């Protein structure tokens, strides 16, 4: 019994520690950035960029609130592109998921518009 429990715990720990947070995220294949935001980014940042679900509750892995224009606009686009590609804190790196040019377009066409709405 002890051996079974120990084996189960070791396997669970290996699975958790070996996990790549971006592994299950789709690659951006070009085209619709809004759809990619919804498929890959909204799970943490929310569909509306505020880190909340549609009922207003914070998401479990709530990311940066891009609707807070005071904070969001403190960073230059190049800073946001770097975070997108390299990751930061809980944010996984997307360098294997999208190009730098696509990340730049994501920032200007999606992310910056969240802060502008307020």
C-alpha positions in Angstrom: 0.0 0.0 0.0 2.8 2.5 1.0 4.6 1.7 -2.2 1.5 2.3 -4.3 0.9 5.7 -2.7 4.6 6.7 -2.9 4.6 5.7 -6.6 1.4 7.7 -7.3 2.8 10.8 -5.5 6.1 10.6 -7.4 4.4 10.3 -10.7 2.1 13.2 -9.9 5.1 15.3 -8.9 7.0 14.5 -12.0 4.0 15.4 -14.1 3.5 18.7 -12.3 7.2 19.7 -12.3 7.9 18.7 -15.9 4.9 20.6 -17.3 5.5 23.4 -19.7 2.7 26.0 -19.2 2.7 26.9 -22.9 2.9 23.3 -24.2 -0.9 23.0 -24.7 -1.3 26.4 -26.3 -1.9 26.5 -30.0 0.6 28.0 -32.4 -0.4 31.2 -34.2 -0.8 30.2 -37.9 -1.4 33.7 -39.2 -4.8 35.2 -39.8 -7.2 36.1 -37.1 -5.4 37.6 -34.1 -8.7 38.0 -32.2 -9.4 34.3 -32.5 -5.9 33.5 -31.3 -6.4 35.9 -28.3 -9.6 34.0 -27.5 -7.9 30.5 -27.9 -4.6 31.2 -26.2 -4.6 34.4 -24.2 -8.1 34.8 -22.8 -7.7 31.8 -20.5 -5.6 34.1 -18.2 -6.2 37.6 -19.4 -10.0 37.2 -20.1 -11.8 37.9 -23.4 -11.9 41.6 -22.5 -8.3 41.8 -21.3 -9.2 42.3 -17.6 -8.2 38.9 -16.2 -11.8 38.1 -15.4 -14.4 35.7 -16.7 -17.6 36.8 -18.3 -19.4 36.9 -14.9 -16.7 39.3 -13.6 -14.9 36.7 -11.4 -11.0 36.7 -11.5 -9.7 33.9 -13.6 -7.7 31.2 -11.7 -4.4 32.2 -13.3 -5.5 35.8 -13.9 -3.0 37.7 -16.0 -2.2 41.3 -16.3 -5.3 43.6 -16.5 -4.8 45.4 -19.8 -7.9 47.5 -19.1 -6.0 49.4 -16.4 -4.7 52.0 -18.8 -2.6 53.7 -16.2 -0.5 50.5 -15.7 -0.8 49.2 -19.2 0.4 52.4 -20.8 3.5 52.6 -18.6 5.1 50.0 -20.8 6.2 50.5 -24.4 5.0 48.1 -27.1 8.5 46.6 -27.2 8.3 45.8 -23.5 5.0 43.9 -24.1 6.4 42.1 -27.1 9.3 41.0 -25.0 7.0 39.7 -22.2 4.9 37.9 -24.8 7.8 36.1 -26.4 9.9 35.4 -23.4 7.3 35.1 -20.7 7.3 36.6 -17.2 6.2 35.2 -13.8 3.1 33.0 -14.6 3.1 34.2 -18.2 4.4 31.5 -20.5 6.8 32.3 -23.3 5.2 32.4 -26.8 8.5 32.5 -28.8 7.7 29.0 -30.1 4.1 29.9 -30.8 4.3 33.2 -32.7 6.8 35.4 -34.5 8.0 38.7 -33.2 6.0 40.5 -35.9 2.9 38.6 -34.9 3.5 39.5 -31.2 3.8 43.2 -32.2 0.6 43.0 -34.1 -1.1 41.4 -31.1 0.0 44.2 -28.9 -1.1 47.0 -31.2 -4.3 45.5 -32.6 -5.6 43.7 -29.5 -3.9 44.5 -26.3 -3.6 48.3 -26.7 -7.3 48.6 -27.5 -8.2 47.2 -24.1 -6.6 50.1 -22.4 -8.0 52.6 -24.8 -11.6 51.5 -24.1 -11.6 53.2 -20.6 
